[in-house]
Amino acid sequence: MAELRSAIFWVLNCPIYLSRCYNLQVFTSEKHMKNPVGYFEVPVVDLDQAILFYEAIFGYSLERVSIDGNEMALFPFDEMASGITGALAQGESYIPSKLGSRVYFNVSEIDSILEKVISLGGKVLYPKTSIGELGWVAEFEDTEGNCIALHSQ
């Protein structure tokens, strides 16, 4: 069942994946998409360590799969929920870094997440900070060297 779910996910998201990997333009029937980002990947070197870290931090169960010669661990995906999903990704083109794009994980409470990050070997890079009516943000370095952001309302 898990393999079928993964296959369905990739079939549904193939245009997004192909556009990112091969710089192809994806055409949709809608004139303007409401949420342009549909998927993210967090680069890792040690997938097993990263899975343990992220499962402990967020309480998710990640699904390990091989896709196009790369090892991945998929975050949960619920078609009925808002937002996007993604994966931890290990492969030749995946290089962990604190530079570049930020992925923001929605959480109910930032302080407890940052405590877990520290206890599991991560580092707080940007402490919990108010962004006014939009809530709170923080950033941490995971055990792979990536900068990951948190957001709470």
Buried (B, 14 or more C-beta within 10 A) or exposed (E): EEEEEBEEBBEEBEBBBEBBEEEEEEEEEEEEEEEEEBBBBBBBEBBEBBBBBBEEBBEBEBBBBEBEEBBBBBBEBEEEEEEBBBBBBBBEEBEBEBEEEEBBBEBEEBBEBBEBBEEBEBBBBEEBEEEEEEEBBBBBBBBBBBBBBBBBE
